[in-house]
């Protein structure tokens, strides 16, 4: 639907109202003229009928427009209307010769029923001048519309000017307090309510952004310390691998912390990743499977990969690694049986049977992070669960 300015909408509505009012008065005036003309003619006909009823034969003198006929001698076209006429009540008709007449039936004592015919063809004033009257009426309506447009423009100019100025002021500020001050200065209640609503929305938006920045900054700071400690411990274990289980556990923890830190750093910035690097996804998946293999084995899971070498992805490795690691870890921890990574249309699919007890809440935050990271790479992640399997489809482009 096309948008229109408030000024044009109000002017058009006011002009439409003015046109309707002008047409209403024009039609009412035209009907009134016809009624007045008919009333004047009927009064003249009534006076002539009373004179005919009161005078003796041959003593009555009427103007040339009047004719008096006995009921048996009335012209045929008028006689055809007499069965529907009432005595003393005039009616009008157009005769066969296109003359316009008013007719009244009169009862007399000595001459019986007489018919008085008044030929008003030359007496009509409204109908002959109807064309000129309509032209004058059209001119008057046009003048009324122009006047209505001028009045409407003058009326709405202040409101629309105030609204335009208000829009510019709101567009130029992000401070909710300033928007509330503008709302307090408005004398139009609806504008005041709209500005207060905008201030509330803007304040909530700023609070949400600030909370997210603080959360991401806090997470980045908190992840840095255990990451440094784990890296130091891993260096000590690397020199003496007497406890392979501990070494593998610390190695996984360091990798996970490193990926978490990278994910948080990407989420905490507005910088868009470079989409130019094109890399195969299979080596990355194999590295993640090797890392998660001990955890999967302890949980009774196996991870298999069935992907061709030519499956590629665009963007930084750290983002893709964080997405894939999160999804594989979720499949190992919350699924059952064998975890399979296979090729799909425009991407890959991670699939495994549904676990006996699936803790969907445990993957809520992780899935949200995955979706937000996927948006950075223009990936699309869809998770579908049926009675048997959980499928996570990753469309790479």
C-alpha positions as CSV (number, residue, x, y, z in Angstrom):
1,X,0.0,0.0,0.0
2,X,1.6,3.4,-1.0
3,X,2.2,5.8,1.8
4,X,0.8,9.4,1.8
5,X,1.6,12.4,3.8
6,X,-0.8,13.4,6.6
7,X,-1.4,16.8,4.9
8,X,-2.5,15.3,1.6
9,X,-4.8,12.7,3.4
10,X,-6.5,15.4,5.6
11,X,-6.9,17.8,2.6
12,X,-8.4,15.1,0.4
13,X,-10.8,13.9,3.2
14,X,-11.9,17.5,3.9
15,X,-12.4,18.2,0.1
16,X,-14.5,14.9,-0.2
17,X,-16.6,16.1,2.8
18,X,-17.0,19.5,1.3
19,X,-18.0,18.0,-2.1
20,X,-20.6,15.7,-0.4
21,X,-22.1,18.6,1.5
22,X,-22.2,20.8,-1.6
23,X,-23.9,18.1,-3.6
24,X,-26.4,17.5,-0.8
25,X,-27.3,21.1,-0.7
26,X,-27.5,21.4,-4.5
27,X,-29.8,18.4,-4.8
28,X,-31.9,19.7,-1.9
29,X,-32.1,23.2,-3.4
30,X,-33.1,21.8,-6.8
31,X,-35.9,19.7,-5.3
32,X,-37.0,22.7,-3.3
33,X,-37.2,24.8,-6.5
34,X,-39.3,22.1,-8.2
35,X,-41.6,21.9,-5.1
36,X,-42.1,25.6,-4.9
37,X,-42.8,25.9,-8.6
38,X,-45.4,23.0,-8.4
39,X,-46.9,24.6,-5.3
40,X,-47.3,28.0,-7.0
41,X,-48.9,26.4,-10.1
42,X,-51.2,24.2,-8.0
43,X,-52.4,27.3,-6.1
44,X,-53.2,29.1,-9.4
45,X,-55.0,26.0,-10.6
46,X,-56.9,25.7,-7.3
47,X,-58.1,29.3,-7.6
48,X,-59.3,28.8,-11.1
49,X,-61.1,25.6,-10.1
50,X,-62.9,27.4,-7.3
51,X,-63.9,30.2,-9.8
52,X,-65.3,27.6,-12.2
53,X,-67.3,25.9,-9.4
54,X,-68.8,29.2,-8.1
55,X,-69.6,30.9,-11.5
56,X,-72.5,30.4,-13.8
57,X,-72.1,29.1,-17.3
58,X,-70.8,31.7,-19.7
59,X,-70.0,34.2,-17.0
60,X,-66.5,32.9,-16.2
61,X,-63.5,34.4,-17.9
62,X,-60.1,32.5,-17.5
63,X,-56.7,33.2,-18.9
64,X,-55.8,31.5,-22.2
65,X,-53.7,28.9,-20.4
66,X,-56.8,27.5,-18.7
67,X,-59.3,25.2,-20.4
68,X,-62.5,23.7,-18.9
69,X,-64.0,20.5,-20.2
70,X,-67.0,18.4,-19.2
71,X,-65.8,15.0,-18.1
72,X,-67.3,13.4,-21.3
73,X,-65.5,15.9,-23.6
74,X,-62.0,15.7,-22.1
75,X,-59.2,15.0,-24.6
76,X,-58.3,11.3,-24.8
77,X,-54.8,11.6,-23.3
78,X,-56.1,13.5,-20.3
79,X,-59.2,11.3,-20.0
80,X,-57.0,8.2,-19.6
81,X,-55.7,9.6,-16.4
82,X,-59.1,10.6,-14.9
83,X,-59.9,7.2,-13.4
84,X,-56.8,7.6,-11.1
85,X,-57.6,11.2,-10.2
86,X,-59.4,12.4,-7.1
87,X,-61.8,15.3,-7.1
88,X,-60.2,18.5,-5.8
89,X,-56.7,17.1,-5.9
90,X,-54.5,18.4,-8.9
91,X,-52.1,16.2,-10.8
92,X,-49.6,16.9,-13.5
93,X,-48.8,15.1,-16.8
94,X,-47.2,15.5,-20.1
95,X,-49.7,15.4,-23.0
96,X,-49.2,13.6,-26.3
97,X,-48.2,16.9,-27.9
98,X,-45.5,17.2,-25.3
99,X,-47.2,20.1,-23.5
100,X,-47.0,20.1,-19.8
101,X,-50.3,20.5,-17.9
102,X,-51.8,20.5,-14.4
103,X,-55.3,19.0,-14.2
104,X,-58.0,19.2,-11.4
105,X,-61.4,17.6,-11.4
106,X,-64.2,19.9,-10.0
107,X,-67.8,19.0,-9.0
108,X,-70.5,21.6,-9.7
109,X,-74.2,21.7,-8.8
110,X,-75.7,22.5,-12.1
111,X,-73.1,21.3,-14.7
112,X,-71.9,18.0,-13.1
113,X,-68.2,17.1,-13.1
114,X,-65.8,19.5,-14.9
115,X,-62.1,19.1,-15.7
116,X,-59.9,22.2,-15.4
117,X,-56.7,22.0,-17.4
118,X,-53.8,24.4,-16.9
119,X,-51.2,24.5,-19.6
120,X,-48.0,25.5,-17.8
121,X,-45.5,24.7,-20.6
122,X,-44.7,28.4,-21.0
123,X,-45.0,29.1,-17.2
124,X,-42.2,26.7,-16.2
125,X,-39.0,28.4,-14.9
126,X,-36.9,25.7,-13.4
127,X,-36.8,23.0,-16.1
128,X,-36.0,25.3,-19.1
129,X,-33.1,26.9,-17.2
130,X,-31.9,23.6,-15.7
131,X,-28.7,23.4,-17.9
132,X,-27.6,26.9,-17.0
133,X,-28.5,26.2,-13.4
134,X,-26.4,23.0,-13.4
135,X,-23.4,24.8,-15.0
136,X,-23.7,27.5,-12.3
137,X,-24.0,24.8,-9.7
138,X,-20.8,23.1,-11.0
139,X,-19.0,26.4,-10.8
140,X,-20.2,26.9,-7.3
141,X,-19.1,23.4,-6.3
142,X,-15.7,24.0,-7.8
143,X,-15.3,27.2,-5.9
144,X,-16.4,25.4,-2.7
145,X,-13.8,22.7,-3.3
146,X,-11.1,25.2,-3.9
147,X,-12.1,27.1,-0.7
148,X,-12.2,23.8,1.2
149,X,-8.8,22.9,0.0
150,X,-7.4,26.3,1.0
151,X,-9.0,26.0,4.4
152,X,-7.8,22.4,4.9
153,X,-4.2,23.3,3.9
154,X,-4.2,26.2,6.3
155,X,-5.7,24.1,9.0
156,X,-3.3,21.1,8.7
157,X,-0.2,23.1,7.8
158,X,0.6,23.7,11.5
159,X,0.0,20.0,12.5
160,X,2.0,18.5,9.7
161,X,4.8,21.1,10.1
162,X,5.0,20.2,13.8
163,X,5.0,16.5,13.0
164,X,7.8,16.9,10.4
165,X,9.9,18.8,12.9
166,X,9.2,16.3,15.5
167,X,10.3,13.4,13.3
168,X,13.6,15.2,12.5
169,X,14.2,15.8,16.2
170,X,13.4,12.2,17.2
171,X,15.6,10.9,14.3
172,X,18.5,13.0,15.5
173,X,18.5,11.8,19.1
174,X,18.9,8.4,20.8
175,X,18.4,9.7,24.3
176,X,15.1,8.4,25.9
177,X,15.1,11.3,28.3
178,X,15.2,13.8,25.4
179,X,12.4,12.0,23.6
180,X,10.3,12.1,26.8
181,X,11.0,15.8,27.0
182,X,9.7,16.3,23.5
183,X,6.6,14.3,24.5
184,X,6.0,16.6,27.4
185,X,6.2,19.6,25.2
186,X,3.5,18.3,22.8
187,X,-0.1,19.6,23.1
188,X,-1.5,16.8,20.9
189,X,-2.3,13.8,23.1
190,X,-1.7,11.2,20.4
191,X,1.7,12.6,19.6
192,X,2.6,12.6,23.2
193,X,1.6,9.0,23.7
194,X,3.5,7.9,20.6
195,X,6.7,9.7,21.7
196,X,6.4,8.1,25.2
197,X,6.0,4.7,23.6
198,X,9.1,5.4,21.4
199,X,11.1,6.4,24.4
200,X,10.1,3.2,26.3
201,X,11.1,1.1,23.3
202,X,14.4,3.0,22.8
203,X,15.2,2.7,26.5
204,X,14.6,-1.1,26.5
205,X,16.7,-1.4,23.4
206,X,19.6,0.5,24.9
207,X,19.3,-1.5,28.1
208,X,19.3,-4.8,26.2
209,X,22.4,-3.8,24.2
210,X,24.2,-2.7,27.3
211,X,23.4,-5.9,29.2
212,X,24.6,-7.9,26.2
213,X,27.8,-6.0,26.0
214,X,28.4,-6.4,29.7
215,X,27.6,-10.1,29.6
216,X,29.9,-10.8,26.6
217,X,32.7,-8.7,28.1
218,X,32.3,-10.5,31.4
219,X,32.4,-13.9,29.7
220,X,35.5,-13.0,27.7
221,X,37.2,-11.9,30.8
222,X,36.2,-15.0,32.8
223,X,37.2,-17.4,30.0
224,X,40.6,-15.9,29.7
225,X,41.8,-16.8,33.2
226,X,40.9,-20.6,33.2
227,X,42.2,-20.8,29.6
228,X,45.6,-19.5,30.7
229,X,45.6,-21.9,33.7
230,X,44.5,-24.9,31.5
231,X,47.2,-24.1,28.9
232,X,49.8,-24.0,31.7
233,X,48.6,-27.4,33.0
234,X,48.5,-28.8,29.6
235,X,52.2,-27.8,29.0
236,X,53.1,-29.6,32.3
237,X,51.2,-32.8,31.2
238,X,52.7,-32.6,27.8
239,X,56.1,-33.0,29.3
240,X,55.0,-36.1,31.2
241,X,52.0,-38.0,29.9
242,X,51.7,-40.5,32.7
243,X,47.9,-40.0,32.9
244,X,46.5,-40.2,29.4
245,X,42.9,-39.7,30.6
246,X,43.8,-36.5,32.4
247,X,45.7,-35.3,29.4
248,X,42.8,-35.9,27.1
249,X,40.4,-34.3,29.5
250,X,42.6,-31.2,29.8
251,X,43.1,-31.1,26.1
252,X,39.4,-31.1,25.4
253,X,38.8,-28.5,28.0
254,X,41.5,-26.2,26.5
255,X,40.0,-26.6,23.0
256,X,36.5,-26.0,24.3
257,X,37.6,-22.9,26.2
258,X,39.5,-21.6,23.2
259,X,36.5,-22.0,21.0
260,X,34.2,-20.4,23.6
261,X,36.5,-17.4,23.8
262,X,36.6,-17.1,20.0
263,X,32.8,-17.3,19.8
264,X,32.3,-14.7,22.6
265,X,34.8,-12.4,20.8
266,X,32.9,-12.7,17.5
267,X,29.6,-12.2,19.2
268,X,30.9,-9.1,21.1
269,X,31.9,-7.2,18.0
270,X,30.0,-5.9,15.0
271,X,32.9,-6.7,12.7
272,X,31.8,-9.0,9.8
273,X,34.0,-12.0,9.0
274,X,36.0,-12.1,5.8
275,X,34.0,-14.5,3.5
276,X,36.9,-14.9,1.1
277,X,38.8,-17.9,2.7
278,X,37.5,-21.1,1.1
279,X,38.5,-24.3,2.9
280,X,37.4,-27.9,3.0
281,X,35.2,-28.9,5.9
282,X,36.3,-32.5,6.1
283,X,39.7,-31.9,7.9
284,X,38.0,-29.7,10.4
285,X,35.3,-32.3,11.2
286,X,38.0,-35.1,11.5
287,X,39.9,-32.9,14.0
288,X,36.8,-32.4,16.1
289,X,35.9,-36.1,16.0
290,X,39.4,-37.0,17.1
291,X,39.0,-34.5,20.0
292,X,35.6,-35.8,21.0
293,X,36.3,-39.5,20.5
294,X,37.3,-40.2,24.1
295,X,34.2,-38.4,25.4
296,X,32.0,-40.2,23.0
297,X,33.5,-43.6,23.9
298,X,32.9,-43.0,27.6
299,X,29.3,-42.2,26.8
300,X,28.8,-45.2,24.6
301,X,28.7,-43.3,21.4
302,X,30.5,-43.5,18.1
303,X,31.0,-40.7,15.5
304,X,31.2,-41.5,11.8
305,X,31.9,-39.2,8.9
306,X,30.7,-39.8,5.4
307,X,31.5,-36.7,3.4
308,X,33.2,-36.1,0.1
309,X,36.5,-34.1,0.0
310,X,35.0,-31.3,-2.2
311,X,32.6,-29.9,0.5
312,X,33.9,-26.4,1.2
313,X,32.9,-23.5,3.4
314,X,33.6,-19.8,3.4
315,X,34.8,-17.7,6.4
316,X,37.1,-17.9,9.4
317,X,37.9,-21.4,10.8
318,X,37.3,-20.4,14.4
319,X,33.6,-19.6,13.8
320,X,33.0,-22.8,11.8
321,X,34.8,-24.8,14.4
322,X,32.7,-23.3,17.2
323,X,29.5,-24.1,15.4
324,X,30.4,-27.7,14.5
325,X,31.9,-28.5,17.8
326,X,28.8,-27.3,19.7
327,X,26.5,-29.4,17.5
328,X,28.7,-32.5,17.7
329,X,29.0,-32.1,21.5
330,X,25.3,-31.8,21.8
331,X,24.7,-34.9,19.8
332,X,27.1,-36.9,22.0
333,X,25.8,-35.6,25.3
334,X,22.0,-35.5,24.6
335,X,21.6,-38.2,21.9
336,X,21.9,-41.9,21.7
337,X,23.7,-44.5,19.6
338,X,25.8,-43.6,16.6
339,X,26.4,-40.0,15.6
340,X,26.5,-39.7,11.8
341,X,27.9,-36.8,9.8
342,X,26.7,-37.0,6.2
343,X,26.4,-34.8,3.1
344,X,23.2,-33.0,2.3
345,X,21.8,-30.6,-0.2
346,X,23.9,-27.4,0.1
347,X,25.6,-28.6,3.2
348,X,25.9,-31.4,5.8
349,X,23.6,-33.1,8.3
350,X,24.4,-34.3,11.8
351,X,22.1,-37.2,12.8
352,X,21.8,-39.6,15.7
353,X,18.9,-41.4,17.5
354,X,16.9,-39.7,20.1
355,X,18.1,-40.3,23.6
356,X,16.0,-42.0,26.2
357,X,16.0,-38.8,28.3
358,X,16.6,-35.8,26.2
359,X,17.4,-32.6,28.2
360,X,16.3,-30.1,25.7
361,X,17.0,-27.2,28.1
362,X,20.7,-28.1,28.2
363,X,21.1,-27.1,24.5
364,X,19.0,-24.0,24.6
365,X,21.8,-21.4,25.1
366,X,24.2,-23.4,22.9
367,X,21.7,-23.5,20.0
368,X,21.1,-19.8,20.3
369,X,24.9,-19.2,20.1
370,X,25.1,-21.5,17.1
371,X,22.4,-19.6,15.3
372,X,24.0,-16.3,16.0
373,X,27.4,-17.5,14.9
374,X,25.8,-19.1,11.8
375,X,24.4,-15.7,10.8
376,X,27.9,-14.3,10.6
377,X,28.8,-16.9,8.0
378,X,25.4,-16.8,6.2
379,X,24.8,-20.4,7.3
380,X,21.4,-21.8,8.1
381,X,21.0,-24.3,10.9
382,X,17.7,-26.3,11.2
383,X,17.1,-28.9,13.9
384,X,14.3,-31.4,13.3
385,X,13.3,-34.1,15.8
386,X,11.0,-37.0,15.1
387,X,10.2,-40.2,17.1
388,X,13.5,-41.9,16.1
389,X,16.2,-39.4,15.1
390,X,17.5,-35.9,15.7
391,X,18.7,-34.2,12.4
392,X,20.6,-31.0,12.4
393,X,20.9,-29.6,8.8
394,X,23.6,-27.1,8.2
395,X,23.3,-25.2,4.9
396,X,26.7,-23.8,4.2
397,X,25.7,-21.2,1.6
